Amino acid sequence: MVSPVVPISILRSLRLTAWSLSALLMGMAACGEPAADDATSQQPPGNPPPQQMQPGDPDCPPSTVCDDIPAAYVLRDAMTGGYGNYDLANRPFDRQEIRYIVIHTTEVSWDGTIKIFQNPAASASAHYLVRSSDGRIARFVSPVHVAWHAGNWYMNSHSVGIEHEANSFEGNKWFTDAMYASSAKLVRHLARRFGVPLDRAHIIGHDEVPGISQARQKAMHWDPGLYWDWDRYMQLLQAEDGVPTASQSSVDKGAADTAILIAPKFAQNPQPASYCYGPNQASDCRDAPVQPANFLYLRTAPDATAPLLPNPFLTVWPGDRMYNWGNKLSTGHTYVRAERSGDWDAIYFSGQKAWFYNPGLMHTRTALPQQVTMVTPRAGLATVPVYGVSYPVLEGSYQAPSKPQTFEKIYDIAAGQKYVVTSRHTADYYWAKVYAKTLAEASHTVVREGTEYFQIEFNHRVAFVRTSDVDLLP
């Protein structure tokens, strides 16, 4: 849920997660323990006390205790139609496929998170919350509905959001064995129920959700942060009952034009970073304690003194700032190696050639060719646009008021660059802007048209290109 502070009006219109809004409503703790009473607003009257979900409820893993703590779903203002904190749906039976499970951290306590999600003025919710101390699970919104958690309406429509009680910048202080185990059990259950692939293209951090526009890039969240052990977590997901899945990679031999899996060993990968410990991350900026991390730094050249890779939307922050995600290569993703020079590898990343230190190929594995599809700009095109959604094109004919939200190109891919495809989707948009007591009374509708998109491994965040703009590589 971590993000720089942005105006409430923008948060509400985009239905973001609770951290930015909670920072405005209650002030963010500068550091240390999230206080239990961080939220200034009280639980609205009429919300029922927490109830344990009944055995056999499909929203909770078998033999797991889940608390049912409903998020607010209330018409706040009859004059304006404002409401919170989620939208009714019937996923996936309404043709909204659940494709992603998004991992968040709260930046406030278990109790503080509950107060936020039960406050209809917060305009924020997640489907679940996992407690740090013992891995206890709370459900706020059934995954058949659309929670307001990702800061990207397309991703909201196609995902389940799971909050974890933690301060991201403190890492292992909060990420306990019980939390990892309980969260992984929940994700395995949801992935099996909804057919979500257990890979890093579909089990993603909030920091990997893209902005819908260029202006939104800087405000996108960066949780669960640098210290969430993705390698451990994915092993828990993929090795249910102690039986590992078949390997999707092999030993990296350093060949160019091959797809490589980023796989640093977490415990042996300490990385320096800085953080601003003052209120709203605006002051007391200094080096953070070095601890094992889930990323590698990217540079502009194969040299430890070369500048860190720039991102045009993040220039206000130093490259080593925790929330400057533009130069951080995250564990578990797959990119195309452009070349190798000494102990350095170059990959195509964010429309650039980006270098990372990889002595003895210790941080990479080669993705199995049968598991990889690559794309490059279509022959004759100098560049192709990259998007943060797979929305219908606006030139289509739509019945008012269900016209999809506008969106824009975020980046470009230049001719000759190559990126790994992770899935293919037909454009859609969930029009749900009006409060209704029940789904049967709602005007919600899924708008679809024939534009096809590839999801690609582009930079630190999910990205999409139109299939008509690219060529598949053999």
Phi, psi and omega per residue, in radians:
M1 nan 0.047 -3.022
V2 -1.275 2.357 3.113
S3 -2.816 2.643 2.884
P4 -1.040 2.696 -3.093
V5 -1.273 2.356 3.070
V6 -2.303 2.835 -3.046
P7 -1.065 2.562 3.135
I8 -0.997 -0.699 -3.103
S9 -1.051 -0.682 3.127
I10 -1.223 -0.746 3.136
L11 -1.015 -0.792 -3.084
R12 -1.202 -0.703 -3.113
S13 -1.155 -0.566 -3.125
L14 -1.665 -0.117 3.118
R15 0.958 1.171 -3.089
L16 -1.532 3.084 3.071
T17 -1.300 3.067 -2.874
A18 -1.357 -0.387 -2.953
W19 -1.042 -0.918 -3.090
S20 -1.048 -0.766 -3.129
L21 -1.183 -0.706 -3.135
S22 -1.149 -0.571 3.098
A23 -1.094 -0.606 3.107
L24 -1.338 -0.679 -3.088
L25 -1.276 -0.628 -2.972
M26 -2.287 -0.171 -3.096
G27 1.479 2.337 -3.109
M28 -1.491 2.393 3.023
A29 -1.084 2.320 -3.078
A30 -1.128 -0.701 3.108
C31 -2.950 3.036 3.072
G32 1.401 -2.682 -3.038
E33 -1.144 2.319 2.936
P34 -1.256 2.123 -3.097
A35 -1.204 2.553 -3.081
A36 -1.154 -0.451 -3.091
D37 -1.907 0.615 -3.123
D38 -1.039 -0.617 -3.056
A39 -1.351 2.264 -3.131
T40 -1.413 -0.494 -3.116
S41 -1.485 2.440 -3.118
Q42 -1.429 2.811 3.079
Q43 -1.056 2.230 -3.097
P44 -1.040 2.522 3.109
P45 -1.069 2.560 3.068
G46 1.675 -0.229 3.077
N47 -1.260 2.282 -3.104
P48 -1.242 2.703 3.058
P49 -1.174 2.774 3.136
P50 -1.006 2.463 3.094
Q51 -2.198 2.482 3.032
Q52 -1.284 2.345 3.124
M53 -1.176 2.552 -3.093
Q54 -1.283 2.538 3.079
P55 -0.959 2.437 3.141
G56 1.574 -0.069 3.068
D57 -1.136 2.166 -3.063
P58 -1.160 -0.259 -3.134
D59 -1.367 -0.187 -3.069
C60 -2.200 2.457 3.128
P61 -1.069 2.565 3.082
P62 -0.999 2.547 3.117
S63 1.064 0.372 3.108
T64 -2.056 2.385 3.095
V65 -1.495 2.109 3.069
C66 -2.119 2.384 3.021
D67 -1.535 2.346 3.066
D68 -1.678 1.845 -3.088
I69 -2.177 1.535 -3.001
P70 -1.057 2.311 2.959
A71 -1.187 2.747 3.117
A72 -1.110 2.341 2.930
Y73 -2.338 1.630 -2.908
V74 -2.477 2.473 2.945
L75 -1.364 1.921 -3.064
R76 -1.337 -0.656 -2.997
D77 -2.525 1.922 -3.106
A78 -1.156 -0.450 -3.118
M79 -1.280 -0.800 -3.084
T80 -1.625 -0.305 -3.071
G81 1.438 0.095 -3.127
G82 -1.100 2.432 -3.127
Y83 -2.600 2.981 3.070
G84 -2.740 2.858 0.101
N85 -2.215 0.403 3.094
Y86 -2.817 3.125 3.109
D87 -2.100 2.447 3.073
L88 -1.216 2.526 3.083
A89 -2.762 -3.078 3.094
N90 -2.464 0.910 -3.088
R91 -1.207 2.484 -0.078
P92 -1.592 0.134 -3.018
F93 -1.262 -0.248 3.046
D94 -1.596 0.273 3.122
R95 1.312 0.300 2.976
Q96 -1.728 1.706 -3.132
E97 -1.221 2.313 3.020
I98 -1.489 1.969 -3.024
R99 -1.923 -0.382 -2.987
Y100 -2.289 2.620 2.900
I101 -2.128 2.139 -3.000
V102 -1.838 2.187 -3.125
I103 -1.636 2.154 3.141
H104 -2.086 2.862 2.848
T105 -2.185 2.649 -2.899
T106 -1.469 -0.667 -2.998
E107 1.174 0.027 2.959
V108 -2.362 3.060 -3.049
S109 -1.301 3.000 3.011
W110 -0.929 -0.919 -3.108
D111 -1.145 -0.685 3.121
G112 -1.123 -0.644 3.106
T113 -1.138 -0.748 3.108
I114 -1.021 -0.771 -3.129
K115 -1.093 -0.677 3.125
I116 -1.120 -0.879 -3.048
F117 -1.232 -0.363 3.084
Q118 -1.657 0.086 3.070
N119 -1.748 1.917 -3.058
P120 -1.131 -0.271 3.082
A121 -1.341 -0.207 -3.070
A122 -1.310 -0.428 -3.101
S123 0.895 0.765 -3.110
A124 -2.673 2.555 3.064
S125 -2.867 2.845 2.917
A126 -2.329 2.904 3.134
H127 -1.311 -0.666 -3.051
Y128 -2.438 2.852 3.017
L129 -2.416 2.368 3.101
V130 -2.003 2.259 -3.086
R131 -1.458 2.526 -3.076
S132 -1.199 -0.814 -2.943
S133 -1.174 -0.671 -3.017
D134 -2.382 0.049 3.114
G135 1.328 0.244 3.140
R136 -1.065 2.515 -3.078
I137 -1.959 2.353 2.966
A138 -2.054 2.428 3.024
R139 -1.860 2.232 3.098
F140 -1.789 -0.672 -3.079
V141 -2.390 2.282 3.058
S142 -1.066 2.466 -3.127
P143 -1.139 -0.171 3.042
V144 -1.245 -0.367 3.116
H145 -1.657 2.962 -3.109
V146 -1.805 1.845 3.063
A147 -1.368 2.719 -3.138
W148 -1.720 1.505 -2.974
H149 -2.308 -0.358 -2.892
A150 -1.762 -0.307 -3.061
G151 1.340 0.214 3.131
N152 -2.610 1.978 -2.992
W153 -1.107 -0.615 3.087
Y154 -1.075 -0.792 3.140
M155 -1.190 -0.659 3.025
N156 -0.946 -0.811 -3.034
S157 -1.123 -0.417 -3.035
H158 -2.078 0.395 -3.047
S159 -2.480 2.883 2.932
V160 -1.997 2.333 -3.122
G161 -1.878 2.265 -3.138
I162 -2.130 2.000 3.065
E163 -1.458 2.604 3.073
H164 -2.238 2.249 -3.097
E165 -1.179 1.881 -3.078
A166 -3.001 2.739 2.830
N167 -1.752 2.015 -3.010
S168 -1.004 -0.673 -3.016
F169 -1.253 -0.194 -3.140
E170 -1.723 -0.130 2.982
G171 1.014 -2.116 -2.945
N172 -1.135 -0.202 3.039
K173 -1.004 -0.560 -3.062
W174 -1.897 -0.502 -3.034
F175 -1.467 1.443 -3.036
T176 -1.502 2.874 3.052
D177 -0.996 -0.739 -3.118
A178 -1.115 -0.682 3.132
M179 -1.145 -0.854 3.139
Y180 -1.013 -0.816 -3.060
A181 -1.147 -0.780 -3.115
S182 -1.173 -0.757 3.122
S183 -1.090 -0.762 -3.135
A184 -1.115 -0.678 3.104
K185 -1.091 -0.734 3.106
L186 -1.118 -0.796 -3.113
V187 -1.142 -0.732 3.095
R188 -1.012 -0.750 -3.138
H189 -1.088 -0.825 -3.119
L190 -1.175 -0.700 -3.137
A191 -1.096 -0.711 3.115
R192 -1.162 -0.715 -3.101
R193 -1.148 -0.713 -3.012
F194 -1.879 0.018 3.096
G195 1.286 0.586 3.126
V196 -1.488 2.192 3.114
P197 -1.091 2.437 3.124
L198 -1.552 1.200 3.083
D199 -2.443 2.998 -3.017
R200 -1.393 -0.006 2.986
A201 -1.497 -0.264 -3.053
H202 -2.223 -0.389 2.958
I203 -1.794 1.764 -2.924
I204 -2.229 2.785 3.001
G205 -1.474 2.805 3.043
H206 -1.050 -0.497 3.105
D207 -1.201 -0.148 -3.140
E208 -1.849 0.071 3.044
V209 -1.445 2.220 -3.090
P210 -1.413 2.758 2.961
G211 -1.376 2.694 -3.103
I212 -1.419 -0.303 -3.100
S213 -2.468 2.960 3.081
Q214 -1.086 -0.705 -3.113
A215 -1.129 -0.435 -3.084
R216 -1.455 -0.218 -2.997
Q217 -1.058 -0.806 -3.080
K218 -1.146 -0.522 -3.079
A219 -1.512 -0.077 -3.117
M220 -1.207 2.558 -2.997
H221 -1.299 2.869 -3.068
W222 -2.217 0.221 3.101
D223 -1.439 2.721 0.132
P224 -1.396 0.100 2.986
G225 1.582 -2.940 -2.960
L226 -1.358 -0.265 -2.940
Y227 -1.966 0.131 2.990
W228 -1.303 2.197 -3.044
D229 -1.466 1.532 -3.108
W230 -1.116 -0.643 -3.129
D231 -1.091 -0.832 3.101
R232 -1.084 -0.760 -3.080
Y233 -1.112 -0.775 -3.132
M234 -1.196 -0.573 3.047
Q235 -1.120 -0.694 3.079
L236 -1.088 -0.706 -3.134
L237 -1.193 -0.688 -2.980
Q238 -1.652 0.009 -3.099
A239 -2.226 0.851 3.122
E240 -1.023 2.368 3.140
D241 1.067 0.417 3.076
G242 1.343 0.153 -3.126
V243 -1.832 1.852 -3.102
P244 -1.227 2.650 3.063
T245 -1.391 2.890 3.128
A246 -1.104 2.482 -3.130
S247 -1.120 2.446 3.104
Q248 -1.815 0.208 -3.085
S249 -2.622 2.951 3.118
S250 -2.414 3.107 -3.116
V251 -1.055 2.319 -3.141
D252 -1.397 2.201 3.130
K253 -1.853 0.092 3.003
G254 1.496 0.203 -3.082
A255 -1.259 2.508 3.067
A256 -1.336 2.833 3.128
D257 1.020 0.543 3.047
T258 -2.071 2.698 3.101
A259 -1.495 2.220 -3.104
I260 -2.085 2.436 3.108
L261 -1.598 2.246 3.130
I262 -1.402 2.063 -2.973
A263 -2.527 0.988 3.043
P264 -1.166 2.540 3.080
K265 -1.362 2.042 -2.969
F266 -0.918 -0.902 -3.041
A267 -1.139 -0.459 3.141
Q268 -1.774 0.386 -3.067
N269 -2.234 1.038 3.048
P270 -1.200 2.399 -3.138
Q271 -2.338 2.379 3.074
P272 -1.286 2.642 3.076
A273 -2.815 2.790 3.095
S274 -2.068 2.819 -3.095
Y275 -2.656 2.622 3.068
C276 -1.769 1.919 -2.990
Y277 -1.506 -0.110 -3.135
G278 -1.328 3.053 -3.142
P279 -0.969 2.368 3.117
N280 1.003 0.462 3.114
Q281 0.950 0.688 -3.046
A282 -1.965 -0.068 -3.094
S283 -2.724 3.101 -3.119
D284 0.931 0.907 -3.116
C285 -1.548 2.197 -3.075
R286 -2.813 3.004 3.118
D287 -1.122 2.416 3.057
A288 -1.553 2.727 3.049
P289 -0.992 2.341 -3.135
V290 -1.292 2.299 3.098
Q291 -2.598 2.895 3.123
P292 -0.949 2.484 -3.012
A293 -2.378 2.869 -3.047
N294 -1.801 0.368 -3.033
F295 -2.503 2.919 2.977
L296 -2.174 2.520 3.091
Y297 -1.341 2.529 3.076
L298 -1.902 2.447 -3.119
R299 -2.227 2.950 -3.076
T300 -1.451 -0.209 -3.111
A301 -2.673 2.844 -3.120
P302 -1.375 1.157 -3.032
D303 -2.729 2.308 -3.106
A304 -1.145 -0.297 3.111
T305 -1.682 -0.056 3.121
A306 -1.190 2.651 3.129
P307 -1.055 2.592 2.996
L308 -1.147 2.607 -3.037
L309 -1.035 2.253 3.129
P310 -1.460 2.667 2.949
N311 -2.199 2.247 -3.003
P312 -1.096 -0.309 -3.081
F313 -1.720 -0.042 -3.028
L314 -2.171 0.372 -3.015
T315 -1.179 -0.271 -3.131
V316 -1.230 -0.343 -3.064
W317 -1.879 2.531 2.984
P318 -1.046 2.673 -3.061
G319 -1.115 -0.488 -3.090
D320 -1.586 0.069 3.109
R321 -1.122 2.413 -3.067
M322 -0.926 -0.693 -3.041
Y323 -1.620 0.141 2.961
N324 -1.519 1.546 -3.047
W325 -1.399 -0.111 -2.996
G326 -1.184 -0.346 -3.112
N327 -2.069 0.344 -3.038
K328 -1.989 2.134 -3.067
L329 -1.709 1.946 -2.933
S330 -1.584 2.574 3.131
T331 -1.000 2.408 2.969
G332 1.659 -0.108 -3.135
H333 -1.679 2.818 -3.015
T334 -2.146 2.269 -3.117
Y335 -2.337 2.927 3.138
V336 -1.669 2.172 3.083
R337 -1.275 2.184 3.115
A338 -1.507 -0.702 3.094
E339 -2.921 2.960 3.083
R340 -2.283 2.401 3.137
S341 -2.398 1.892 -3.090
G342 1.075 -2.173 3.132
D343 -1.659 0.294 -3.070
W344 -2.046 2.508 3.044
D345 -2.017 2.474 3.001
A346 -1.891 2.356 3.062
I347 -2.209 2.812 2.976
Y348 -1.435 2.126 -2.991
F349 -2.636 2.118 3.047
S350 1.025 0.598 3.129
G351 1.365 0.180 -3.104
Q352 -2.273 2.960 2.929
K353 -1.668 2.052 -3.018
A354 -2.069 2.424 -3.045
W355 -1.931 2.451 3.011
F356 -2.391 2.632 -3.092
Y357 -1.361 2.179 -3.039
N358 -2.517 1.131 -3.073
P359 -1.124 2.294 -3.138
G360 1.089 0.350 -3.125
L361 0.973 0.599 -3.030
M362 -1.282 -0.343 -3.051
H363 -1.810 0.098 -3.023
T364 -2.386 2.759 2.943
R365 -2.337 2.748 3.118
T366 -1.528 2.195 3.074
A367 -1.189 2.419 -3.129
L368 -1.103 2.283 -3.060
P369 -0.951 -0.647 -3.119
Q370 -1.222 -0.193 3.142
Q371 -1.739 -0.015 -2.953
V372 -2.119 2.352 2.936
T373 -2.155 2.318 3.126
M374 -2.018 2.673 3.038
V375 -2.279 2.755 3.061
T376 -2.500 2.742 3.111
P377 -0.911 2.458 -3.099
R378 -1.005 2.484 -3.118
A379 -0.905 2.291 3.139
G380 1.672 -0.206 3.128
L381 -1.713 2.289 3.115
A382 -1.291 -0.652 3.108
T383 -2.563 2.791 3.002
V384 -2.322 2.603 -3.082
P385 -1.405 2.646 3.091
V386 -2.067 2.391 -3.048
Y387 -2.115 2.859 3.078
G388 -1.780 0.095 3.132
V389 -2.574 2.896 2.982
S390 -1.999 1.065 -3.089
Y391 -1.478 2.743 2.974
P392 -1.057 2.594 3.075
V393 -1.242 2.508 -2.997
L394 -1.349 -0.147 3.099
E395 -1.305 -0.159 -3.133
G396 -1.189 2.940 -3.133
S397 -1.742 2.100 -3.097
Y398 -2.252 2.556 3.051
Q399 -1.383 2.158 3.048
A400 -1.082 2.523 0.128
P401 -1.754 0.494 -2.986
S402 -1.655 0.468 3.122
K403 -1.192 2.286 -3.104
P404 -1.069 2.734 3.084
Q405 -1.093 2.489 3.100
T406 -1.231 2.644 3.080
F407 -2.591 3.011 -3.032
E408 -2.560 2.876 3.014
K409 -1.099 2.439 3.090
I410 -1.835 -0.808 -3.110
Y411 -2.322 3.096 3.011
D412 -2.194 2.616 2.945
I413 -1.940 2.206 -3.116
A414 -1.474 2.679 3.082
A415 -0.911 2.399 3.110
G416 1.676 -0.388 3.098
Q417 -1.327 2.686 -3.061
K418 -2.328 2.432 -3.122
Y419 -2.400 2.678 -3.098
V420 -1.526 2.314 3.074
V421 -1.531 2.379 3.105
T422 -1.967 -0.359 3.084
S423 -2.983 2.969 3.131
R424 -2.275 2.377 -3.069
H425 -2.386 2.594 2.961
T426 -1.599 2.408 -3.047
A427 -1.002 2.420 3.020
D428 -2.686 2.908 -3.139
Y429 -2.694 2.252 3.126
Y430 -1.613 1.878 3.113
W431 -1.494 1.886 -3.108
A432 -2.584 1.533 -3.023
K433 -2.169 0.065 -3.049
V434 -2.228 2.365 3.112
Y435 -1.195 2.428 3.032
A436 -2.502 2.460 -3.105
K437 -1.160 -0.611 3.115
T438 -2.369 2.786 3.130
L439 -1.136 -0.564 3.131
A440 -1.088 -0.495 -3.139
E441 -1.572 -0.137 -2.984
A442 -1.421 2.683 3.052
S443 -1.642 0.144 -3.094
H444 -1.016 2.510 3.112
T445 -2.668 2.615 3.064
V446 -1.665 2.031 3.135
V447 -1.599 2.190 -3.106
R448 -2.282 2.605 2.952
E449 -2.690 3.075 -2.827
G450 -1.450 0.007 -3.138
T451 -1.060 2.317 -3.126
E452 -1.883 2.483 3.134
Y453 -2.243 2.603 2.869
F454 -1.769 2.364 2.877
Q455 -1.481 2.319 -3.083
I456 -2.246 2.771 2.984
E457 -1.488 1.664 -2.980
F458 -1.802 -0.987 3.025
N459 -2.449 -2.472 -3.125
H460 -1.210 -0.331 -3.049
R461 -2.024 2.769 3.034
V462 -0.995 2.529 3.105
A463 -2.574 2.823 -3.082
F464 -2.359 2.499 2.992
V465 -2.246 2.631 3.080
R466 -1.311 2.398 -3.096
T467 -1.080 -0.488 -3.134
S468 -1.258 -0.227 -3.102
D469 -1.630 -0.158 -3.004
V470 -2.280 2.802 3.023
D471 -1.902 2.428 3.004
L472 -1.343 2.397 3.134
L473 -1.682 2.500 -3.131
P474 -1.198 nan nan
